[in-house]
Amino acid sequence: MHFNPYGGAAAELAAALVNADPDSTADELLDLLREHDYKPLGALDDDQARDLTAWAARLSPVFDHTPDQIALVNDLLAEGAAKPYISTHDGRRPHLHFAPEHAPTPQRLRAFTAAGLAHVVCDDPGRLGRCARPGCGTVYVDTSRNGRRRFCTTRCANRVHVADHRTRTA
């Protein structure tokens, strides 16, 4: 499935932040942002890193299919969003921004991830999920063609399927 940049890249970055270690350092979070091609990157200090890991904890419940999912996203939007505008920074095609380019990185990430989750929830909230393997808890954005993903990786899926097979044949 193809999402717009906010519904795709931003939602996937939101999932990566949720899946990151809650004790991540500023350097580890910057590496995560680089892996997701987040620009402009900016800098992070230790306080901002703690701010981002706290934000990630607030993003996490959106991936659970609860009746208050829309209210959760609206709260995130209210806290994270500013005036939207079109940007062409770093040689990229025109795209929407929901926070000023020169704002601190945590402020921009709050706006980016809240908007991305909002787009996915509006398009198809079933595309957000948490791994179905007991004990895993990793969140994901389902970009598969049929939208029926249940596991974070094939490794988790295989573990569940092998355990189910062993139970049936025992």
LUMZAZA-716035 format. One record per residue (C-alpha): x, y, z; residue in one letter; residue number from 1. Coordinates in Angstrom, 2 decimals. Example, Ala and Ser with C-alpha at 12.3 -4.5 7.8 and 13.67 -1.06 7.14 Angstrom:
// LUMZAZA-716035
<node u="12.30" v="-4.50" w="7.80" code="A" pos="1"/>
<node u="13.67" v="-1.06" w="7.14" code="S" pos="2"/>
***
This chain:
// LUMZAZA-716035
<node u="0.00" v="0.00" w="0.00" code="M" pos="1"/>
<node u="1.26" v="3.45" w="-0.82" code="H" pos="2"/>
<node u="0.78" v="6.21" w="1.74" code="F" pos="3"/>
<node u="1.55" v="9.88" w="1.34" code="N" pos="4"/>
<node u="4.79" v="11.03" w="3.01" code="P" pos="5"/>
<node u="3.07" v="11.85" w="6.29" code="Y" pos="6"/>
<node u="1.06" v="8.66" w="6.40" code="G" pos="7"/>
<node u="4.03" v="6.53" w="5.38" code="G" pos="8"/>
<node u="7.41" v="7.83" w="6.44" code="A" pos="9"/>
<node u="6.05" v="9.73" w="9.43" code="A" pos="10"/>
<node u="3.97" v="6.82" w="10.71" code="A" pos="11"/>
<node u="6.87" v="4.42" w="10.22" code="E" pos="12"/>
<node u="9.14" v="6.81" w="12.13" code="L" pos="13"/>
<node u="6.50" v="6.92" w="14.88" code="A" pos="14"/>
<node u="6.62" v="3.11" w="15.03" code="A" pos="15"/>
<node u="10.42" v="3.16" w="15.15" code="A" pos="16"/>
<node u="10.36" v="5.64" w="18.04" code="L" pos="17"/>
<node u="7.88" v="3.46" w="19.93" code="V" pos="18"/>
<node u="10.06" v="0.40" w="19.30" code="N" pos="19"/>
<node u="13.26" v="2.17" w="20.40" code="A" pos="20"/>
<node u="14.74" v="1.54" w="23.81" code="D" pos="21"/>
<node u="13.11" v="3.94" w="26.31" code="P" pos="22"/>
<node u="16.61" v="4.64" w="27.64" code="D" pos="23"/>
<node u="17.98" v="5.63" w="24.21" code="S" pos="24"/>
<node u="20.68" v="8.26" w="24.22" code="T" pos="25"/>
<node u="20.62" v="11.36" w="22.06" code="A" pos="26"/>
<node u="23.17" v="9.76" w="19.70" code="D" pos="27"/>
<node u="21.11" v="6.56" w="19.40" code="E" pos="28"/>
<node u="17.99" v="8.58" w="18.58" code="L" pos="29"/>
<node u="19.89" v="10.62" w="16.00" code="L" pos="30"/>
<node u="21.03" v="7.35" w="14.41" code="D" pos="31"/>
<node u="17.40" v="6.20" w="14.30" code="L" pos="32"/>
<node u="16.39" v="9.48" w="12.61" code="L" pos="33"/>
<node u="19.20" v="9.07" w="10.06" code="R" pos="34"/>
<node u="18.06" v="5.51" w="9.31" code="E" pos="35"/>
<node u="14.62" v="6.94" w="8.49" code="H" pos="36"/>
<node u="16.09" v="9.75" w="6.37" code="D" pos="37"/>
<node u="14.56" v="12.41" w="8.62" code="Y" pos="38"/>
<node u="15.55" v="15.89" w="7.47" code="K" pos="39"/>
<node u="16.51" v="18.45" w="8.52" code="P" pos="40"/>
<node u="18.15" v="16.36" w="11.19" code="L" pos="41"/>
<node u="19.23" v="18.99" w="13.71" code="G" pos="42"/>
<node u="20.77" v="18.13" w="17.05" code="A" pos="43"/>
<node u="19.59" v="16.49" w="20.25" code="L" pos="44"/>
<node u="20.80" v="16.92" w="23.80" code="D" pos="45"/>
<node u="20.04" v="14.56" w="26.70" code="D" pos="46"/>
<node u="16.92" v="16.48" w="27.79" code="D" pos="47"/>
<node u="15.55" v="16.41" w="24.25" code="Q" pos="48"/>
<node u="16.27" v="12.68" w="24.02" code="A" pos="49"/>
<node u="14.22" v="12.13" w="27.19" code="R" pos="50"/>
<node u="11.50" v="14.33" w="25.69" code="D" pos="51"/>
<node u="11.42" v="12.14" w="22.56" code="L" pos="52"/>
<node u="11.29" v="8.88" w="24.49" code="T" pos="53"/>
<node u="8.40" v="10.30" w="26.55" code="A" pos="54"/>
<node u="6.70" v="11.27" w="23.28" code="W" pos="55"/>
<node u="7.24" v="7.73" w="21.99" code="A" pos="56"/>
<node u="5.45" v="6.38" w="25.05" code="A" pos="57"/>
<node u="2.51" v="8.63" w="24.19" code="R" pos="58"/>
<node u="2.52" v="7.37" w="20.58" code="L" pos="59"/>
<node u="2.45" v="3.72" w="21.62" code="S" pos="60"/>
<node u="-1.26" v="3.33" w="22.50" code="P" pos="61"/>
<node u="-2.26" v="4.58" w="19.03" code="V" pos="62"/>
<node u="-1.02" v="1.25" w="17.61" code="F" pos="63"/>
<node u="-3.51" v="-0.66" w="19.79" code="D" pos="64"/>
<node u="-6.95" v="-0.84" w="18.28" code="H" pos="65"/>
<node u="-8.80" v="0.81" w="21.14" code="T" pos="66"/>
<node u="-12.05" v="2.77" w="20.91" code="P" pos="67"/>
<node u="-10.22" v="5.95" w="21.93" code="D" pos="68"/>
<node u="-7.64" v="5.77" w="19.11" code="Q" pos="69"/>
<node u="-9.00" v="8.89" w="17.40" code="I" pos="70"/>
<node u="-9.05" v="10.82" w="20.67" code="A" pos="71"/>
<node u="-5.45" v="9.79" w="21.32" code="L" pos="72"/>
<node u="-4.36" v="11.01" w="17.88" code="V" pos="73"/>
<node u="-6.30" v="14.26" w="18.32" code="N" pos="74"/>
<node u="-4.47" v="14.86" w="21.61" code="D" pos="75"/>
<node u="-1.14" v="14.24" w="19.88" code="L" pos="76"/>
<node u="-2.09" v="16.59" w="17.04" code="L" pos="77"/>
<node u="-3.14" v="19.30" w="19.48" code="A" pos="78"/>
<node u="0.19" v="19.08" w="21.26" code="E" pos="79"/>
<node u="2.42" v="18.57" w="18.24" code="G" pos="80"/>
<node u="0.98" v="20.52" w="15.35" code="A" pos="81"/>
<node u="1.46" v="24.14" w="14.40" code="A" pos="82"/>
<node u="0.51" v="25.98" w="11.22" code="K" pos="83"/>
<node u="0.95" v="23.71" w="8.19" code="P" pos="84"/>
<node u="2.97" v="24.97" w="5.24" code="Y" pos="85"/>
<node u="4.69" v="23.62" w="2.13" code="I" pos="86"/>
<node u="8.47" v="23.13" w="2.24" code="S" pos="87"/>
<node u="11.15" v="22.14" w="-0.30" code="T" pos="88"/>
<node u="14.16" v="21.82" w="2.03" code="H" pos="89"/>
<node u="17.18" v="19.64" w="1.24" code="D" pos="90"/>
<node u="16.27" v="19.42" w="-2.44" code="G" pos="91"/>
<node u="13.13" v="17.44" w="-1.71" code="R" pos="92"/>
<node u="9.88" v="17.72" w="-3.63" code="R" pos="93"/>
<node u="7.27" v="20.06" w="-2.15" code="P" pos="94"/>
<node u="5.76" v="18.51" w="0.96" code="H" pos="95"/>
<node u="3.78" v="19.58" w="4.00" code="L" pos="96"/>
<node u="5.35" v="20.59" w="7.28" code="H" pos="97"/>
<node u="3.39" v="21.00" w="10.47" code="F" pos="98"/>
<node u="6.16" v="22.71" w="12.46" code="A" pos="99"/>
<node u="8.76" v="25.30" w="11.45" code="P" pos="100"/>
<node u="11.90" v="23.83" w="9.84" code="E" pos="101"/>
<node u="14.12" v="25.67" w="12.30" code="H" pos="102"/>
<node u="12.20" v="24.56" w="15.40" code="A" pos="103"/>
<node u="13.97" v="22.19" w="17.80" code="P" pos="104"/>
<node u="14.07" v="18.59" w="16.58" code="T" pos="105"/>
<node u="11.67" v="17.23" w="19.25" code="P" pos="106"/>
<node u="9.04" v="19.84" w="18.33" code="Q" pos="107"/>
<node u="9.32" v="18.95" w="14.63" code="R" pos="108"/>
<node u="9.21" v="15.22" w="15.37" code="L" pos="109"/>
<node u="6.08" v="15.59" w="17.50" code="R" pos="110"/>
<node u="4.33" v="17.39" w="14.64" code="A" pos="111"/>
<node u="5.67" v="14.95" w="12.00" code="F" pos="112"/>
<node u="4.72" v="11.75" w="13.82" code="T" pos="113"/>
<node u="1.33" v="13.03" w="15.02" code="A" pos="114"/>
<node u="0.41" v="14.07" w="11.48" code="A" pos="115"/>
<node u="1.63" v="10.74" w="10.08" code="G" pos="116"/>
<node u="-0.44" v="8.72" w="12.51" code="L" pos="117"/>
<node u="-3.44" v="10.95" w="11.82" code="A" pos="118"/>
<node u="-3.16" v="10.26" w="8.08" code="H" pos="119"/>
<node u="-3.01" v="6.50" w="8.64" code="V" pos="120"/>
<node u="-5.91" v="6.53" w="11.11" code="V" pos="121"/>
<node u="-7.99" v="8.50" w="8.59" code="C" pos="122"/>
<node u="-7.02" v="6.27" w="5.63" code="D" pos="123"/>
<node u="-7.17" v="2.87" w="7.34" code="D" pos="124"/>
<node u="-6.62" v="2.54" w="11.10" code="P" pos="125"/>
<node u="-6.19" v="-1.21" w="10.67" code="G" pos="126"/>
<node u="-2.80" v="-0.48" w="9.12" code="R" pos="127"/>
<node u="-1.38" v="0.28" w="12.57" code="L" pos="128"/>
<node u="-0.69" v="-2.72" w="14.74" code="G" pos="129"/>
<node u="1.22" v="-4.49" w="17.46" code="R" pos="130"/>
<node u="2.86" v="-7.87" w="16.92" code="C" pos="131"/>
<node u="0.53" v="-10.78" w="17.67" code="A" pos="132"/>
<node u="3.31" v="-12.98" w="19.09" code="R" pos="133"/>
<node u="2.82" v="-13.23" w="22.84" code="P" pos="134"/>
<node u="5.54" v="-11.30" w="24.63" code="G" pos="135"/>
<node u="6.73" v="-9.30" w="21.61" code="C" pos="136"/>
<node u="4.84" v="-5.99" w="21.63" code="G" pos="137"/>
<node u="6.68" v="-4.45" w="18.66" code="T" pos="138"/>
<node u="4.50" v="-1.99" w="16.73" code="V" pos="139"/>
<node u="4.35" v="-1.65" w="12.94" code="Y" pos="140"/>
<node u="2.69" v="0.14" w="10.05" code="V" pos="141"/>
<node u="1.20" v="-2.43" w="7.68" code="D" pos="142"/>
<node u="2.17" v="-1.46" w="4.13" code="T" pos="143"/>
<node u="1.34" v="-4.87" w="2.68" code="S" pos="144"/>
<node u="-0.90" v="-5.10" w="-0.34" code="R" pos="145"/>
<node u="-3.77" v="-6.87" w="1.44" code="N" pos="146"/>
<node u="-3.41" v="-5.14" w="4.83" code="G" pos="147"/>
<node u="-3.54" v="-8.36" w="6.84" code="R" pos="148"/>
<node u="-0.24" v="-8.19" w="8.66" code="R" pos="149"/>
<node u="-0.27" v="-9.56" w="12.24" code="R" pos="150"/>
<node u="3.41" v="-9.84" w="13.12" code="F" pos="151"/>
<node u="6.31" v="-7.38" w="13.25" code="C" pos="152"/>
<node u="8.65" v="-9.70" w="11.34" code="T" pos="153"/>
<node u="8.62" v="-13.07" w="9.62" code="T" pos="154"/>
<node u="10.73" v="-14.33" w="12.52" code="R" pos="155"/>
<node u="7.88" v="-13.66" w="14.99" code="C" pos="156"/>
<node u="5.35" v="-15.15" w="12.57" code="A" pos="157"/>
<node u="7.46" v="-18.27" w="12.15" code="N" pos="158"/>
<node u="7.82" v="-18.69" w="15.93" code="R" pos="159"/>
<node u="4.05" v="-18.59" w="16.37" code="V" pos="160"/>
<node u="3.39" v="-20.93" w="13.45" code="H" pos="161"/>
<node u="6.01" v="-23.45" w="14.61" code="V" pos="162"/>
<node u="4.60" v="-23.38" w="18.15" code="A" pos="163"/>
<node u="1.08" v="-23.88" w="16.79" code="D" pos="164"/>
<node u="2.28" v="-26.78" w="14.63" code="H" pos="165"/>
<node u="4.03" v="-28.44" w="17.58" code="R" pos="166"/>
<node u="0.91" v="-28.08" w="19.69" code="T" pos="167"/>
<node u="-1.26" v="-29.68" w="16.99" code="R" pos="168"/>
<node u="1.13" v="-32.59" w="16.37" code="T" pos="169"/>
<node u="1.94" v="-33.31" w="20.02" code="A" pos="170"/>
***
